[in-house]
Amino acid sequence: MSSDIPVKTLVSTDVVWHHATVTRARREAQNGHRGAIIWLTGLSGSGKSTLAHAVEEVLHQHGCQTFVLDGDNVRHGLCGDLGFTDKDRQENIRRIGEMAKLFMEAGVIVLTAFISPYRADRKRVRAMFRSRDFFEIYCDTSIEICEKRDVKGLYKKARAGEIVEFTRISSPYEKPESPELVLNTGAEPLDVCVQEVVRKIVGLDIVANIRLKQDFEVKKQHQENGTQP
């Protein structure tokens, strides 16, 4: 299991960190919001990528600098040399954590959509950031619903033995113990989940965009009153 694999901070020999004159604070001031990591975890088919891109769309429309790191996409390049053994999964998450950190230092709001099945790996990534810069979202969808969706046909292949080390079929998934947000993405409509994430982003003062806050509060008020905006 991934939690049994020792991890060392990787630093090349004979290198010295070069401090930039354009700092994170200056980039954030220019962007009008803080950089942050929004880490979505859950089973394949739980809606992580769909939710991440939907949230990004809302933020983008309000002038925020954003980027989605998607589990499948990064395996087309950055992590294309990795498989799905415990060791490779750990290295996959390590690389994503480091990449997300670079984006965050650029003042970007990063949404990551990865199964990231092991608590130990997620904790290692969390430890790379200050508490105000990182929040974990658990997309809580049962395996029954995920298999029913099976958009990519992966569960069918895993059940047939065509895919080995597939999460929750032949490989474990360790639920987050204390995520900042739990979303029932198996039952709640997408727009409701998006609003929950945006509410969290606004509540943590990641976004200082007044129009985003105002638009969100107006929509929330209409929902509470049962009226249309």
N, CA and C of each residue as an Amber inpcrd file, in Angstrom:
protein
   687
   0.8430000  -1.1970000   0.0000000   0.0000000   0.0000000   0.0000000
   0.8730000   1.2390000   0.0000000   0.3570000   2.2980000  -0.5870000
   1.1410000   3.5230000  -0.7660000   1.6820000   4.0570000   0.5370000
   0.9110000   3.9470000   1.6280000   1.3360000   4.5190000   2.9060000
   2.5580000   3.8270000   3.4690000   2.9080000   2.6530000   2.9210000
   4.0690000   1.9260000   3.4070000   5.3420000   2.3070000   2.6620000
   5.2430000   3.1400000   1.6350000   6.3910000   3.4910000   0.8150000
   7.0340000   4.7580000   1.3480000   8.3060000   4.7150000   1.7500000
   8.9580000   5.9140000   2.2840000   9.0860000   6.9970000   1.2300000
   8.9960000   8.2340000   1.6740000   9.0820000   9.3650000   0.7650000
  10.1730000  10.3140000   1.2210000  10.9810000  10.7770000   0.2860000
  12.0110000  11.7610000   0.5800000  11.7640000  12.9890000  -0.3000000
  12.0780000  14.1490000   0.2420000  11.9860000  15.3570000  -0.5530000
  13.0620000  15.3070000  -1.6220000  12.6590000  15.4680000  -2.8710000
  13.5950000  15.3510000  -3.9740000  14.2250000  16.6930000  -4.2970000
  15.5310000  16.7740000  -4.1470000  16.2850000  17.9790000  -4.4920000
  17.5620000  17.5380000  -5.1880000  17.8160000  18.0860000  -6.3600000
  19.0390000  17.7440000  -7.0760000  20.2610000  18.2440000  -6.3090000
  21.3980000  17.6530000  -6.5900000  22.6360000  18.0880000  -5.9370000
  23.1730000  19.3520000  -6.6030000  23.8950000  20.1330000  -5.8270000
  24.5880000  21.3200000  -6.3330000  23.6390000  22.3480000  -6.9600000
  22.5100000  22.5650000  -6.3120000  21.5770000  23.5800000  -6.7930000
  21.2340000  24.5300000  -5.6550000  20.9200000  25.7750000  -6.0060000
  20.5340000  26.7920000  -5.0260000  19.2590000  27.4620000  -5.5080000
  18.3080000  27.6490000  -4.6040000  17.0330000  28.2600000  -4.9710000
  17.2450000  29.7210000  -5.3530000  16.7080000  30.1130000  -6.5090000
  16.8210000  31.4940000  -6.9720000  15.5130000  32.2290000  -6.6710000
  15.5960000  33.2960000  -5.9170000  14.4100000  34.0490000  -5.5280000
  14.0540000  35.0780000  -6.5990000  12.7990000  35.0290000  -7.0540000
  12.3340000  35.9190000  -8.1090000  12.0060000  37.3020000  -7.5530000
  12.1110000  38.3040000  -8.3950000  11.7120000  39.6580000  -7.9810000
  10.2020000  39.8410000  -8.1130000   9.6040000  39.1370000  -9.0820000
   8.1420000  39.1350000  -9.1860000   7.6310000  38.0420000  -8.2630000
   7.1220000  38.4410000  -7.1340000   6.7300000  37.4940000  -6.0890000
   5.3020000  36.9950000  -6.2710000   4.9640000  35.9990000  -5.5010000
   3.5950000  35.4870000  -5.5070000   2.6140000  36.5880000  -5.1120000
   2.9640000  37.3660000  -4.1100000   2.0810000  38.4420000  -3.6460000
   1.7970000  39.4400000  -4.7620000   2.8080000  39.7590000  -5.5570000
   2.6220000  40.7050000  -6.6600000   1.7330000  40.0970000  -7.7460000
   1.9160000  38.8230000  -8.0120000   1.0790000  38.1540000  -9.0190000
  -0.3770000  38.1070000  -8.5450000  -0.5660000  37.7960000  -7.2780000
  -1.9230000  37.7340000  -6.7360000  -2.5850000  39.1030000  -6.7680000
  -1.8190000  40.1340000  -6.4770000  -2.3640000  41.4930000  -6.5180000
  -2.8160000  41.8430000  -7.9290000  -2.0370000  41.4290000  -8.9050000
  -2.3910000  41.6950000 -10.2990000  -3.6120000  40.8790000 -10.7210000
  -3.6950000  39.6420000 -10.2480000  -4.8200000  38.7750000 -10.5950000
  -6.1140000  39.1770000  -9.9000000  -5.9790000  39.7810000  -8.7180000
  -7.1630000  40.1480000  -7.9470000  -7.7010000  39.0290000  -7.0860000
  -6.9090000  38.0050000  -6.8840000  -7.3060000  36.9030000  -6.0020000
  -6.0750000  36.1180000  -5.5770000  -6.2310000  35.2890000  -4.5580000
  -5.1270000  34.4590000  -4.0870000  -4.9720000  33.2200000  -4.9590000
  -3.7620000  32.6880000  -4.9640000  -3.5430000  31.3750000  -5.5390000
  -3.9790000  30.3450000  -4.5020000  -4.4790000  29.2010000  -4.9550000
  -4.9320000  28.1790000  -4.0180000  -5.0480000  26.8380000  -4.7300000
  -5.0770000  25.7810000  -3.9320000  -5.2360000  24.4220000  -4.4540000
  -6.5780000  23.8740000  -3.9910000  -7.4050000  23.4970000  -4.9460000
  -8.6820000  22.8550000  -4.6420000  -8.5570000  21.4090000  -5.1090000
  -8.3840000  20.5060000  -4.1600000  -8.0380000  19.1080000  -4.4740000
  -9.2840000  18.2360000  -4.3980000  -9.7450000  17.7580000  -5.5660000
 -10.9170000  16.8880000  -5.6210000 -10.4750000  15.4340000  -5.6800000
 -11.0280000  14.6300000  -4.7810000 -10.6990000  13.2090000  -4.7340000
 -11.9930000  12.3980000  -4.7130000 -11.9330000  11.2000000  -5.2480000
 -13.1020000  10.3270000  -5.2950000 -12.8820000   9.2400000  -6.3360000
 -13.8260000   8.3210000  -6.4090000 -13.7030000   7.2000000  -7.3300000
 -13.7850000   7.6520000  -8.7850000 -13.3210000   6.8020000  -9.6700000
 -13.5010000   7.0410000 -11.1030000 -15.0000000   7.0830000 -11.3770000
 -15.4520000   8.1440000 -12.0290000 -16.8800000   8.2790000 -12.3100000
 -17.6510000   9.0420000 -11.2610000 -16.9460000   9.5580000 -10.2540000
 -17.6320000  10.2920000  -9.1820000 -17.9380000  11.7350000  -9.5560000
 -17.4070000  12.1970000 -10.6810000 -17.7140000  13.5430000 -11.1420000
 -16.6660000  14.5880000 -10.8400000 -15.4620000  14.1530000 -10.5050000
 -14.4020000  15.1000000 -10.1330000 -14.0690000  16.0720000 -11.2690000
 -13.7880000  15.5310000 -12.4370000 -13.3970000  16.3750000 -13.5650000
 -14.5420000  17.2740000 -14.0110000 -15.7390000  16.7190000 -14.0650000
 -16.9080000  17.5020000 -14.4600000 -17.1020000  18.6820000 -13.5170000
 -16.9930000  18.4280000 -12.2340000 -17.1570000  19.4800000 -11.2360000
 -16.0300000  20.4980000 -11.3200000 -14.8020000  20.0200000 -11.4560000
 -13.6500000  20.9250000 -11.5210000 -13.7860000  21.9000000 -12.6880000
 -14.1750000  21.4010000 -13.8450000 -14.2960000  22.2620000 -15.0230000
 -15.5000000  23.1980000 -14.9040000 -16.5620000  22.7380000 -14.2530000
 -17.7310000  23.5980000 -14.0690000 -17.4050000  24.7480000 -13.1210000
 -16.6710000  24.4590000 -12.0680000 -16.2530000  25.5090000 -11.1320000
 -15.3000000  26.4690000 -11.8390000 -14.3710000  25.9020000 -12.6210000
 -13.4340000  26.7530000 -13.3510000 -14.1760000  27.7070000 -14.2780000
 -15.2230000  27.2250000 -14.9220000 -15.9920000  28.0670000 -15.8410000
 -16.5770000  29.2820000 -15.1100000 -17.1300000  29.0480000 -13.9300000
 -17.6930000  30.1480000 -13.1400000 -16.6050000  31.1510000 -12.7700000
 -15.4830000  30.6450000 -12.2870000 -14.3880000  31.5220000 -11.8800000
 -13.8230000  32.2880000 -13.0730000 -13.6690000  31.5940000 -14.1890000
 -13.1230000  32.2300000 -15.3920000 -14.0250000  33.3600000 -15.8760000
 -15.3240000  33.1240000 -15.8450000 -16.2720000  34.1420000 -16.2900000
 -16.2200000  35.3930000 -15.4140000 -15.6790000  35.2350000 -14.2000000
 -15.5550000  36.3740000 -13.2960000 -14.1210000  36.8890000 -13.2210000
 -13.3350000  36.5540000 -14.2410000 -12.0110000  37.1420000 -14.3620000
 -10.9080000  36.4980000 -13.5550000 -11.1520000  35.3130000 -13.0160000
 -10.1240000  34.6330000 -12.2030000  -9.1570000  33.8570000 -13.0980000
  -7.9000000  33.7730000 -12.6480000  -6.8880000  32.9710000 -13.3200000
  -6.9680000  31.5490000 -12.7640000  -7.2920000  30.5880000 -13.6160000
  -7.5440000  29.2270000 -13.1570000  -6.8500000  28.1990000 -14.0340000
  -6.7240000  26.9840000 -13.5000000  -6.2560000  25.8640000 -14.3200000
  -6.7180000  24.5660000 -13.6680000  -7.1690000  23.6250000 -14.5040000
  -7.5740000  22.3060000 -14.0230000  -6.4980000  21.2960000 -14.3740000
  -6.0280000  20.5770000 -13.3740000  -5.1210000  19.4410000 -13.5890000
  -5.9700000  18.1820000 -13.4760000  -6.0940000  17.4760000 -14.5850000
  -6.9810000  16.3180000 -14.6680000  -6.1850000  15.0180000 -14.7010000
  -6.6880000  14.0210000 -14.0150000  -5.9830000  12.7560000 -13.8710000
  -5.5990000  12.0930000 -15.1740000  -6.5220000  12.0400000 -16.1230000
  -6.2300000  11.4270000 -17.4280000  -5.2830000  12.2990000 -18.2460000
  -5.5280000  13.5950000 -18.2260000  -4.7380000  14.5000000 -19.0660000
  -3.2520000  14.4800000 -18.7240000  -2.9190000  14.4690000 -17.4390000
  -1.5040000  14.5250000 -17.0690000  -0.7780000  13.2350000 -17.4360000
  -1.5280000  12.1540000 -17.6160000  -0.9080000  10.8900000 -18.0180000
  -0.6870000  10.8240000 -19.5300000  -1.0270000  11.8880000 -20.2160000
  -0.6950000  12.0060000 -21.6340000   0.6770000  12.6440000 -21.8440000
   1.2750000  13.1380000 -20.7680000   2.5640000  13.8060000 -20.9190000
   3.3890000  13.7330000 -19.6480000   3.1100000  14.6190000 -18.7280000
   3.8840000  14.7300000 -17.4830000   4.0530000  13.3940000 -16.7710000
   2.9840000  12.6260000 -16.6900000   3.0320000  11.3470000 -15.9700000
   2.7790000  10.1630000 -16.8990000   3.0590000  10.3620000 -18.1810000
   2.8280000   9.3070000 -19.1600000   3.7070000   8.0830000 -19.0000000
   4.7650000   8.2250000 -18.2110000   5.6740000   7.1020000 -17.9960000
   5.2830000   6.2630000 -16.7880000   4.1770000   6.6130000 -16.1290000
   3.7860000   5.9270000 -14.8990000   2.6240000   4.9630000 -15.1350000
   2.6240000   3.8750000 -14.3620000   1.5130000   2.9370000 -14.3960000
   0.6010000   3.1590000 -13.2130000   0.0440000   2.0700000 -12.6700000
  -0.9120000   2.2110000 -11.5730000  -0.5440000   1.3390000 -10.3660000
   0.7370000   1.0040000 -10.2590000   1.1920000   0.3350000  -9.0500000
   1.1560000   1.3450000  -7.8990000   1.2740000   0.8770000  -6.6740000
   1.2930000   1.7830000  -5.5180000   2.3970000   2.8190000  -5.6660000
   3.5740000   2.3500000  -6.0850000   4.7180000   3.2560000  -6.2130000
   4.4680000   4.3040000  -7.2990000   3.9050000   3.8820000  -8.4210000
   3.6320000   4.8210000  -9.5070000   2.5120000   5.7950000  -9.1530000
   1.5070000   5.3140000  -8.4450000   0.4300000   6.2070000  -8.0100000
   0.9860000   7.2800000  -7.0770000   1.8780000   6.8630000  -6.1930000
   2.4870000   7.8200000  -5.2700000   3.2900000   8.8820000  -6.0240000
   4.0790000   8.4440000  -7.0050000   4.8780000   9.3810000  -7.7840000
   3.9810000  10.3000000  -8.6170000   2.8860000   9.7610000  -9.1190000
   1.9270000  10.5610000  -9.8790000   1.4090000  11.7270000  -9.0300000
   1.0020000  11.4330000  -7.8090000   0.4650000  12.4710000  -6.9240000
   1.5650000  13.4360000  -6.4870000   2.7710000  12.9360000  -6.2840000
   3.8820000  13.8310000  -5.9260000   4.1120000  14.8540000  -7.0340000
   4.1630000  14.3770000  -8.2790000   4.3950000  15.2890000  -9.4030000
   3.2710000  16.3130000  -9.5150000   2.0440000  15.8590000  -9.3400000
   0.9070000  16.7700000  -9.4350000   0.9700000  17.8160000  -8.3310000
   1.3460000  17.3860000  -7.1340000   1.4860000  18.3370000  -6.0380000
   2.5080000  19.4140000  -6.3500000   3.6370000  19.0080000  -6.8990000
   4.6880000  19.9720000  -7.2460000   4.2300000  20.8970000  -8.3760000
   3.5400000  20.3320000  -9.3720000   3.0330000  21.1510000 -10.4690000
   1.9930000  22.1440000  -9.9760000   1.0900000  21.6720000  -9.1350000
   0.0540000  22.5510000  -8.5880000   0.6720000  23.6830000  -7.7790000
   1.7460000  23.3800000  -7.0770000   2.4190000  24.4010000  -6.2790000
   2.9880000  25.5100000  -7.1590000   3.5400000  25.1370000  -8.3060000
   4.0690000  26.1360000  -9.2410000   2.9550000  27.0560000  -9.7400000
   1.8310000  26.4580000 -10.0960000   0.6940000  27.2620000 -10.5460000
   0.2220000  28.1960000  -9.4310000   0.1440000  27.6640000  -8.2230000
  -0.3130000  28.4770000  -7.0970000   0.6260000  29.6510000  -6.8510000
   1.9330000  29.4140000  -6.9860000   2.9080000  30.4890000  -6.7980000
   2.7440000  31.5630000  -7.8720000   2.1490000  31.1910000  -8.9960000
   1.8660000  32.1540000 -10.0530000   0.5620000  32.8990000  -9.7920000
  -0.0720000  32.5980000  -8.6580000  -1.3160000  33.2740000  -8.3020000
  -2.5460000  32.6660000  -8.9300000  -2.4290000  31.4300000  -9.4000000
  -3.5260000  30.7480000 -10.0850000  -4.3290000  29.8970000  -9.1020000
  -5.6390000  29.8450000  -9.3130000  -6.4930000  28.9290000  -8.5540000
  -6.4630000  27.5990000  -9.2970000  -5.9080000  26.5870000  -8.6610000
  -5.7120000  25.2860000  -9.3040000  -6.7550000  24.2960000  -8.7950000
  -7.4600000  23.6880000  -9.7160000  -8.4050000  22.6300000  -9.3670000
  -7.8310000  21.3100000  -9.8480000  -7.6120000  20.3780000  -8.9550000
  -7.0380000  19.0930000  -9.3310000  -8.1030000  18.0050000  -9.2100000
  -8.2130000  17.1740000 -10.2300000  -9.2100000  16.1050000 -10.2470000
  -8.4980000  14.7640000 -10.3900000  -8.2380000  14.1360000  -9.2510000
  -7.5010000  12.8720000  -9.2170000  -8.1580000  11.9120000  -8.2290000
  -8.1950000  10.6430000  -8.5940000  -8.6930000   9.6480000  -7.6430000
  -7.8860000   9.7510000  -6.3590000  -6.5700000   9.8610000  -6.4980000
  -5.6480000   9.9460000  -5.3510000  -6.1510000   9.0730000  -4.2000000
  -6.0950000   7.7610000  -4.3740000  -6.7920000   6.8300000  -3.4790000
  -6.2360000   6.6940000  -2.0630000  -4.9750000   7.0760000  -1.8530000
  -4.3650000   6.8380000  -0.5500000  -4.2780000   8.0950000   0.3090000
  -4.7030000   7.9680000   1.5490000  -4.6600000   9.1010000   2.4870000
  -3.2400000   9.6180000   2.6530000  -2.2880000   8.7200000   2.7440000
  -0.9000000   9.1320000   2.9830000  -0.3990000  10.0280000   1.8610000
  -0.7500000   9.7080000   0.6260000  -0.3180000  10.5270000  -0.5060000
  -0.9770000  11.8980000  -0.4690000  -2.2630000  11.9210000  -0.1250000
  -2.9660000  13.2060000  -0.0380000  -2.4200000  14.0450000   1.1100000
  -2.0520000  13.4010000   2.1930000  -1.4870000  14.1340000   3.3330000
  -0.1270000  14.7240000   2.9710000   0.6440000  13.9890000   2.1950000
   1.9520000  14.5050000   1.7790000   1.7790000  15.7670000   0.9240000
   0.8120000  15.7360000   0.0450000   0.5600000  16.9150000  -0.7880000
   0.0830000  18.0710000   0.0790000  -0.8490000  17.8070000   0.9810000
  -1.3630000  18.8530000   1.8630000  -0.2300000  19.4990000   2.6550000
   0.7280000  18.6870000   3.0740000   1.8380000  19.1900000   3.8910000
   2.7460000  20.1440000   3.1160000   2.6200000  20.1690000   1.7930000
   3.4310000  21.0680000   0.9760000   2.9330000  22.5120000   1.0400000
   1.7040000  22.7120000   1.5640000   1.0720000  24.0190000   1.4980000
   0.6650000  24.5240000   2.8840000   0.5020000  25.8360000   2.9810000
  -0.0930000  26.3950000   4.1840000  -1.5630000  26.0000000   4.2120000
  -2.1370000  25.9280000   5.4000000  -3.5160000  25.4640000   5.5220000
  -4.4970000  26.3330000   4.7340000  -4.2310000  27.6190000   4.6230000
  -5.1370000  28.5180000   3.9190000  -5.0380000  28.3830000   2.4020000
  -4.0350000  27.6530000   1.9280000  -3.8120000  27.5230000   0.4850000
  -4.3600000  26.2290000  -0.1050000  -4.8060000  25.3150000   0.7310000
  -5.1740000  23.9850000   0.2570000  -6.4860000  23.5520000   0.8920000
  -7.4300000  23.1240000   0.0680000  -8.5860000  22.4660000   0.6710000
  -9.0330000  21.2910000  -0.1830000  -9.4110000  20.2620000   0.5310000
  -9.7300000  18.9700000  -0.0750000 -11.2430000  18.7980000  -0.1760000
 -11.6800000  18.3560000  -1.3390000 -13.0940000  18.0740000  -1.5600000
 -13.2420000  16.5830000  -1.8620000 -14.0900000  15.9250000  -1.0950000
 -14.3580000  14.5150000  -1.3330000 -15.6470000  14.3880000  -2.1430000
 -15.5320000  13.9040000  -3.3640000 -16.6940000  13.6530000  -4.2160000
 -17.2370000  12.2770000  -3.8410000 -18.2010000  12.2810000  -2.9620000
 -18.7090000  11.0520000  -2.3460000 -19.8100000  10.4330000  -3.2050000
 -19.4150000   9.4900000  -4.0250000 -20.3520000   8.7790000  -4.8880000
 -20.1170000   7.2810000  -4.7110000 -21.1690000   6.5320000  -4.5210000
 -21.0220000   5.0950000  -4.3010000 -20.4630000   4.4170000  -5.5430000
 -19.8330000   3.2780000  -5.3220000 -19.2830000   2.5440000  -6.4550000
 -20.4000000   2.0480000  -7.3730000 -21.5770000   1.8040000  -6.8060000
 -22.7040000   1.3590000  -7.6240000 -23.0790000   2.4270000  -8.6530000
 -23.1170000   3.6820000  -8.1980000 -23.4490000   4.7760000  -9.1220000
 -22.3250000   4.9800000 -10.1310000 -21.0880000   4.9050000  -9.6380000
 -19.9470000   5.0800000 -10.5450000 -19.9370000   4.0080000 -11.6290000
 -20.2320000   2.7800000 -11.2410000 -20.2670000   1.6940000 -12.2270000
 -21.4260000   1.8660000 -13.1970000 -22.5340000   2.3900000 -12.6930000
 -23.6910000   2.6160000 -13.5560000 -23.3710000   3.6850000 -14.5920000
 -22.6360000   4.7110000 -14.1520000 -22.2280000   5.7600000 -15.1000000
 -21.2150000   5.1860000 -16.0920000 -20.1090000   4.7240000 -15.5710000
 -19.0340000   4.0770000 -16.3500000 -18.8540000   4.6810000 -17.7420000
 -18.7220000   5.9930000 -17.7750000 -18.6280000   6.7240000 -19.0460000
 -17.4920000   6.2020000 -19.9200000 -16.3790000   5.8360000 -19.2990000
 -15.2080000   5.4050000 -20.0630000 -15.1610000   3.8850000 -20.2740000
 -16.1150000   3.1720000 -19.6800000 -16.1250000   1.7200000 -19.8230000
 -15.0480000   1.0070000 -19.0300000 -14.4630000   1.7200000 -18.0510000
 -13.3360000   1.1580000 -17.3050000 -13.7680000   0.1260000 -16.2760000
 -14.9060000   0.3400000 -15.6360000 -15.3640000  -0.6330000 -14.6370000
 -15.6740000  -1.9750000 -15.2880000 -16.2730000  -1.9250000 -16.4540000
 -16.5880000  -3.1580000 -17.1830000 -15.3130000  -3.9200000 -17.4980000
 -14.2840000  -3.1870000 -17.9380000 -13.0040000  -3.8290000 -18.2400000
 -12.3440000  -4.3760000 -16.9790000 -12.4560000  -3.6090000 -15.8790000
 -11.8500000  -4.0450000 -14.6160000 -12.5260000  -5.3060000 -14.0950000
 -13.8560000  -5.3520000 -14.1960000 -14.6060000  -6.5310000 -13.7540000
 -14.2580000  -7.7560000 -14.5990000 -13.9010000  -7.4990000 -15.8520000
 -13.5560000  -8.5980000 -16.7620000 -12.0920000  -8.9940000 -16.6420000
 -11.3520000  -8.2890000 -15.7750000  -9.9490000  -8.5970000 -15.5710000
  -9.0350000  -8.0080000 -16.6270000  -9.5680000  -7.1170000 -17.4510000
  -8.7590000  -6.5090000 -18.5090000  -7.9100000  -5.3540000 -17.9920000
  -8.3000000  -4.7920000 -16.8470000  -7.5250000  -3.7310000 -16.2010000
  -7.1740000  -4.1910000 -14.7960000  -5.9030000  -4.1950000 -14.4830000
  -5.4790000  -4.6060000 -13.1430000  -5.2650000  -3.3500000 -12.2850000
  -5.3060000  -3.5240000 -10.9820000  -5.0740000  -2.4390000 -10.0330000
  -6.0160000  -1.2630000 -10.2770000  -7.2980000  -1.5920000 -10.4300000
  -8.3110000  -0.5610000 -10.6460000  -8.9860000  -0.2430000  -9.3160000
  -9.0480000   1.0370000  -9.0000000  -9.5250000   1.4850000  -7.6910000
 -10.9330000   0.9770000  -7.3880000 -11.0500000   0.3760000  -6.1930000
 -12.2790000  -0.1840000  -5.6210000 -12.7420000  -1.4750000  -6.2910000
 -11.9930000  -1.9420000  -7.2980000 -12.2660000  -3.2550000  -7.8640000
 -11.1400000  -4.2020000  -7.4690000  -9.9220000  -3.8200000  -7.7760000
  -8.7660000  -4.6370000  -7.4150000  -7.7070000  -3.8300000  -6.6660000
  -8.0530000  -2.6160000  -6.2950000  -7.1490000  -1.7350000  -5.5570000
  -7.9970000  -0.8760000  -4.6210000  -7.5050000  -0.5880000  -3.4080000
  -8.3390000   0.1120000  -2.4150000  -8.4840000   1.6140000  -2.6610000
  -9.5180000   2.1790000  -2.0520000  -9.6810000   3.6340000  -1.9740000
  -9.9000000   3.9830000  -0.5110000  -9.0740000   4.8780000  -0.0020000
  -9.1680000   5.3020000   1.3950000  -9.8540000   6.6610000   1.4580000
 -11.0600000   6.6730000   2.0130000 -11.8330000   7.9130000   2.0830000
 -11.1110000   8.9560000   2.9400000 -11.2360000  10.2220000   2.5820000
 -10.6490000  11.2850000   3.4050000 -11.2620000  11.2620000   4.8060000
 -10.4450000  11.5030000   5.8010000 -10.9270000  11.4960000   7.1790000
 -11.5230000  12.8330000   7.5900000 -10.9620000  13.9200000   7.0970000
 -11.4690000  15.2380000   7.4730000 -11.2840000  16.2440000   6.3350000
 -11.9570000  16.0000000   5.2240000 -11.8580000  16.9550000   4.1030000
 -12.5660000  18.2590000   4.4590000 -12.1880000  19.3270000   3.7860000
 -12.8390000  20.6040000   4.0280000 -14.2740000  20.6190000   3.5120000
 -14.5590000  19.7540000   2.5400000 -15.9060000  19.7210000   1.9620000
 -16.2080000  18.3250000   1.4400000 -17.4070000  17.8400000   1.7410000
 -17.8920000  16.5630000   1.2110000 -19.1100000  16.8570000   0.3500000
 -19.0790000  16.3880000  -0.8860000 -20.1870000  16.6110000  -1.8100000
 -20.7600000  15.2750000  -2.2590000 -22.0670000  15.1620000  -2.1970000
 -22.7310000  13.9440000  -2.6680000 -22.9410000  14.0690000  -4.1700000
 -21.8540000  13.8740000  -4.9040000 -21.9010000  14.0580000  -6.3550000
 -22.6650000  12.9380000  -7.0620000 -23.0790000  11.9480000  -6.3020000
 -23.8810000  10.8810000  -6.8890000 -25.3560000  11.2250000  -6.9140000
 -25.7620000  12.2040000  -6.1080000 -27.1810000  12.5460000  -6.0030000
 -27.4680000  14.0170000  -6.2640000 -26.5780000  14.9020000  -5.8080000
 -26.8120000  16.3390000  -5.9520000 -26.5780000  16.7920000  -7.3960000
 -27.4170000  17.6950000  -7.9060000 -27.2050000  18.2410000  -9.2600000
 -25.8640000  18.9630000  -9.3380000 -25.3050000  19.0100000 -10.5250000
 -24.0000000  19.6270000 -10.7200000 -23.9930000  21.0780000 -10.2630000
 -25.0380000  21.8510000 -10.6020000 -25.0260000  23.2740000 -10.2530000
 -25.0390000  23.4920000  -8.7520000 -25.6720000  22.5860000  -8.0190000
 -25.6760000  22.6860000  -6.5560000 -24.2680000  22.4440000  -6.0140000
 -23.5950000  21.4510000  -6.5550000 -22.2240000  21.1560000  -6.1230000
 -21.2880000  22.3140000  -6.4620000 -21.4760000  22.8910000  -7.6340000
 -20.6540000  24.0370000  -8.0350000 -20.8380000  25.1790000  -7.0460000
 -22.0730000  25.4450000  -6.6780000 -22.3550000  26.5250000  -5.7330000
 -21.7030000  26.2730000  -4.3830000 -21.6830000  25.0240000  -3.9540000
 -21.0450000  24.6830000  -2.6780000 -19.5470000  24.9790000  -2.7200000
 -18.9250000  24.6360000  -3.8470000 -17.4890000  24.8850000  -3.9810000
 -17.2170000  26.3850000  -4.0410000 -18.0150000  27.1020000  -4.8170000
 -17.8330000  28.5490000  -4.9160000 -18.0430000  29.2040000  -3.5570000
 -19.0430000  28.7300000  -2.8230000 -19.2830000  29.2640000  -1.4790000
 -18.0400000  29.0870000  -0.6020000 -17.3900000  27.9480000  -0.7440000
 -16.1740000  27.6850000   0.0380000 -15.0460000  28.6240000  -0.3940000
 -14.8970000  28.8010000  -1.6870000 -13.8500000  29.6800000  -2.2130000
 -14.0520000  31.1080000  -1.7250000 -15.2890000  31.5750000  -1.7770000
 -15.6040000  32.9290000  -1.3130000 -15.4010000  33.0330000   0.1960000
 -15.8510000  32.0050000   0.9180000 -15.7370000  32.0190000   2.3750000
 -14.3060000  32.0270000   2.8710000 -13.4160000  31.4480000   2.1060000
 -12.0000000  31.4140000   2.4780000 -11.2390000  32.6400000   1.9720000
 -11.9690000  33.5710000   1.3570000 -11.3760000  34.8020000   0.8290000
 -10.2720000  34.5290000  -0.1820000 -10.4280000  33.4380000  -0.9120000
  -9.4910000  33.1710000  -2.0110000  -9.7480000  34.1700000  -3.1250000
 -11.0260000  34.4550000  -3.3380000 -11.4370000  35.3880000  -4.3800000
 -11.8960000  36.6930000  -3.7450000 -11.3120000  37.7900000  -4.2020000
 -11.7000000  39.1070000  -3.7040000 -12.5520000  39.8380000  -4.7310000
 -12.9680000  39.0990000  -5.7700000 -13.7560000  39.6760000  -6.8460000
 -15.1470000  40.0180000  -6.3280000 -15.4530000  41.3040000  -6.2150000
 -16.7120000  41.7420000  -5.6280000 -17.9050000  41.2510000  -6.4390000
 -17.7930000  41.2740000  -7.7800000 -18.9130000  40.8550000  -8.6220000
 -19.2310000  39.3780000  -8.4310000 -18.1970000  38.5460000  -8.2850000
 -18.4280000  37.1280000  -8.0500000 -19.1760000  36.9330000  -6.7380000
 -18.7330000  37.6340000  -5.6980000 -19.3960000  37.5170000  -4.4030000
 -20.8440000  37.9900000  -4.4860000 -21.0690000  39.1120000  -5.1620000
 -22.4100000  39.6520000  -5.2760000 -23.3140000  38.7230000  -6.0780000
 -22.8070000  38.2220000  -7.2120000 -23.5930000  37.3060000  -8.0390000
 -23.9510000  36.0500000  -7.2670000 -22.9860000  35.5520000  -6.4990000
 -23.2180000  34.3350000  -5.7300000 -24.2720000  34.5690000  -4.6540000
 -24.1830000  35.6980000  -3.9650000 -25.1410000  36.0020000  -2.9030000
 -26.5450000  36.2050000  -3.4640000 -26.6460000  36.8280000  -4.6490000
 -27.9500000  37.0150000  -5.2860000 -28.5670000  35.6560000  -5.6260000
 -27.7770000  34.7750000  -6.2140000 -28.2710000  33.4460000  -6.5660000
 -28.6930000  32.6760000  -5.3070000 -27.8970000  32.7850000  -4.2630000
 -28.2080000  32.1070000  -3.0090000 -29.5210000  32.6160000  -2.4320000
 -29.7400000  33.9320000  -2.4850000 -30.9570000  34.5340000  -1.9530000
 -32.1830000  34.0670000  -2.7180000 -32.0530000  33.9950000  -4.0340000
 -33.1680000  33.5170000  -4.8520000 -33.4990000  32.0620000  -4.5400000
 -32.4770000  31.2650000  -4.3110000 -32.7190000  29.8550000  -3.9870000
 -33.4370000  29.7260000  -2.6520000 -33.0100000  30.5160000  -1.6930000
 -33.6490000  30.4540000  -0.3700000 -35.0950000  30.9160000  -0.4230000
 -35.3840000  31.8670000  -1.3230000 -36.7390000  32.3970000  -1.4540000
 -37.5880000  31.6210000  -2.4410000 -36.9510000  30.7130000  -3.1560000
 -37.6950000  29.9300000  -4.1420000 -38.0960000  30.7330000  -5.3520000
 -37.3070000  31.7480000  -5.6850000 -37.5990000  32.6110000  -6.8260000
 -36.5310000  32.4670000  -7.8790000 -36.8080000  32.9870000  -9.0610000
 -35.8520000  32.9450000 -10.1600000 -35.0910000  34.2590000 -10.2510000
 -33.7650000  34.2270000 -10.4920000 -33.0030000  35.4550000 -10.6380000
 -33.3750000  36.1900000 -11.9240000
